Amino acid sequence: MVTKPVIRRFFLVALMSLTTALAGCVTTTDSRFSREADRQEALENYVTLATAYIGQGNLDRARHHLDRALELDSNAPSALAAMGLVYNSEGEPELAESSFRKAIRADEGYTRARVYYGAFLYSQGRFADSRDQFRAASRDTEYPDRGSVFFNLGMAQERLGEPDNAITSYRRAIELSRGDARPLLALSRVLVEQGEYEAASRYYSRLSTAIARNPRMTHSAESLYTGIRIARYFNDRDQEASLAMLLKNEYPESVEYQQYKVLISNGQ
């Protein structure tokens, strides 16, 4: 279904074309530029609609719009990158990778393609390749969601056994995306694993404050277990008991709750 704003834009384009034809005083060069601008706008509208359909899980409609976009420009990086998402959702990893790589070859500066490709590579367990794509994407200072890029980079670095680099990336993610709980939790957890409890406590406190202030945010099993480990280190028995009760009640089947039971049975 085409939204009213999109219909309105196409209506305005048609109206302008009609006005130009009636006036009969526009040069061939101006007309060519106008047609090119209209073509590019139409292409991006198709990609925008396709991306929305991908988010809804409607891959047939997404593919329809992307096919139309690629008819306008078979090398459009935005359309190729989005098509990679469709292929991946359809369980076609080879086609997905080919589409992501074509998008990057078409425009090495199209950061969104690198972000999509990095996420794809991470899901395939190719963490070194994923790290390299996210690292390249992180250099684009104009990318609107750069904080998430650094968070993803940190996750890949963790999986590669690079905790110091992951800590640096998570800190950068926190600086760029204030209020995002994901890098706060990830950084708290890695710092605990590195034995840096003082620093971990500071970031975990920020995470707890963010959760308390936002009714849509709740603790996960991971965040509760991270808090428990910090509380045990500082011998804060009340905090530990409170978090442990939440972990038991909310996530009794979680890996983190099993880890907590091992922790207390060993007297650690």
TAVEN-V459957 format. One record per residue. N is the residue number from 1. SS is DSSP state (H for helix, E for strand, - for the rest). D_LAST is the distance of its C-alpha to the last C-alpha in Angstrom with 1 decimal. Layout:
BEGIN
N|SS|D_LAST / N|SS|D_LAST
END
This chain:
BEGIN
1|-|58.3 / 2|-|59.4 / 3|-|58.4 / 4|H|61.1 / 5|H|60.2 / 6|H|60.6 / 7|H|63.9 / 8|H|65.1 / 9|H|64.4 / 10|H|66.3 / 11|H|69.1 / 12|H|69.4 / 13|H|69.5 / 14|H|72.3 / 15|H|74.1 / 16|H|74.0 / 17|H|75.4 / 18|H|78.2 / 19|H|79.1 / 20|H|79.2 / 21|H|81.5 / 22|H|83.8 / 23|H|83.9 / 24|-|84.8 / 25|-|84.1 / 26|-|80.7 / 27|-|80.8 / 28|H|79.5 / 29|H|76.8 / 30|H|75.5 / 31|H|75.5 / 32|H|73.5 / 33|H|70.8 / 34|H|70.8 / 35|H|70.4 / 36|H|67.5 / 37|H|65.7 / 38|H|66.3 / 39|H|65.0 / 40|H|61.8 / 41|H|61.2 / 42|H|61.8 / 43|H|59.4 / 44|H|56.6 / 45|H|57.3 / 46|H|57.0 / 47|H|53.6 / 48|H|52.4 / 49|H|53.5 / 50|H|52.0 / 51|H|48.6 / 52|H|48.7 / 53|H|49.6 / 54|H|46.7 / 55|H|44.3 / 56|H|46.0 / 57|-|45.7 / 58|-|49.5 / 59|H|49.9 / 60|H|53.6 / 61|H|54.6 / 62|H|52.4 / 63|H|54.0 / 64|H|57.5 / 65|H|57.0 / 66|H|55.5 / 67|H|58.5 / 68|H|60.8 / 69|H|59.0 / 70|H|59.2 / 71|H|62.9 / 72|H|63.3 / 73|-|61.4 / 74|-|59.9 / 75|-|57.8 / 76|-|56.4 / 77|H|52.8 / 78|H|51.6 / 79|H|53.1 / 80|H|51.9 / 81|H|48.3 / 82|H|48.5 / 83|H|50.0 / 84|H|47.1 / 85|H|44.9 / 86|H|47.4 / 87|H|47.3 / 88|H|43.5 / 89|H|43.5 / 90|-|46.1 / 91|-|44.1 / 92|-|46.2 / 93|H|43.8 / 94|H|46.5 / 95|H|48.9 / 96|H|46.2 / 97|H|45.4 / 98|H|49.1 / 99|H|49.7 / 100|H|46.9 / 101|H|48.2 / 102|H|51.8 / 103|H|50.8 / 104|H|49.2 / 105|H|52.3 / 106|H|54.6 / 107|-|52.9 / 108|-|50.1 / 109|-|49.6 / 110|-|48.9 / 111|H|45.2 / 112|H|44.6 / 113|H|45.4 / 114|H|42.8 / 115|H|40.2 / 116|H|41.2 / 117|H|41.3 / 118|H|37.9 / 119|H|36.4 / 120|H|38.3 / 121|H|37.1 / 122|H|33.4 / 123|H|34.0 / 124|-|35.5 / 125|-|32.5 / 126|-|34.7 / 127|H|32.2 / 128|H|34.1 / 129|H|37.3 / 130|H|35.6 / 131|H|34.2 / 132|H|37.7 / 133|H|39.4 / 134|H|37.0 / 135|H|37.4 / 136|H|41.2 / 137|H|41.0 / 138|H|39.0 / 139|-|42.0 / 140|-|44.2 / 141|-|44.1 / 142|-|46.3 / 143|-|44.2 / 144|-|43.5 / 145|-|39.9 / 146|H|38.6 / 147|H|35.3 / 148|H|34.5 / 149|H|35.7 / 150|H|33.1 / 151|H|30.4 / 152|H|31.5 / 153|H|31.8 / 154|H|28.2 / 155|H|27.1 / 156|H|29.3 / 157|H|28.0 / 158|H|24.4 / 159|H|25.5 / 160|-|27.3 / 161|-|24.3 / 162|-|25.7 / 163|H|22.9 / 164|H|25.0 / 165|H|28.0 / 166|H|26.1 / 167|H|24.9 / 168|H|28.5 / 169|H|29.9 / 170|H|27.5 / 171|H|28.5 / 172|H|32.1 / 173|H|31.8 / 174|H|30.5 / 175|H|33.6 / 176|H|36.0 / 177|-|34.8 / 178|-|33.9 / 179|-|32.4 / 180|-|31.1 / 181|H|27.6 / 182|H|26.9 / 183|H|26.6 / 184|H|24.7 / 185|H|21.9 / 186|H|22.2 / 187|H|22.0 / 188|H|19.1 / 189|H|17.1 / 190|H|18.4 / 191|H|17.7 / 192|H|14.0 / 193|H|14.0 / 194|-|16.1 / 195|-|13.8 / 196|-|16.6 / 197|H|15.0 / 198|H|18.2 / 199|H|20.3 / 200|H|18.1 / 201|H|18.2 / 202|H|22.0 / 203|H|22.6 / 204|H|20.4 / 205|H|22.4 / 206|H|25.5 / 207|H|24.4 / 208|H|23.7 / 209|H|27.1 / 210|H|28.8 / 211|H|27.5 / 212|H|28.6 / 213|H|32.0 / 214|-|32.8 / 215|-|33.3 / 216|-|33.4 / 217|-|29.9 / 218|-|26.8 / 219|-|23.1 / 220|-|22.2 / 221|H|19.2 / 222|H|18.2 / 223|H|18.7 / 224|H|16.8 / 225|H|13.6 / 226|H|14.2 / 227|H|14.7 / 228|H|11.6 / 229|H|9.5 / 230|H|12.0 / 231|H|12.0 / 232|H|8.4 / 233|H|9.3 / 234|-|12.4 / 235|-|11.3 / 236|-|13.9 / 237|H|13.3 / 238|H|16.7 / 239|H|16.2 / 240|H|12.9 / 241|H|14.8 / 242|H|17.9 / 243|H|16.5 / 244|H|14.6 / 245|H|18.0 / 246|H|19.9 / 247|H|17.8 / 248|H|18.4 / 249|H|22.0 / 250|H|23.0 / 251|-|21.3 / 252|-|20.4 / 253|-|21.4 / 254|-|19.7 / 255|H|17.5 / 256|H|15.1 / 257|H|14.9 / 258|H|14.2 / 259|H|11.4 / 260|H|9.9 / 261|H|10.5 / 262|H|8.8 / 263|H|5.6 / 264|H|6.2 / 265|H|7.8 / 266|-|5.4 / 267|-|3.8 / 268|-|0.0
END
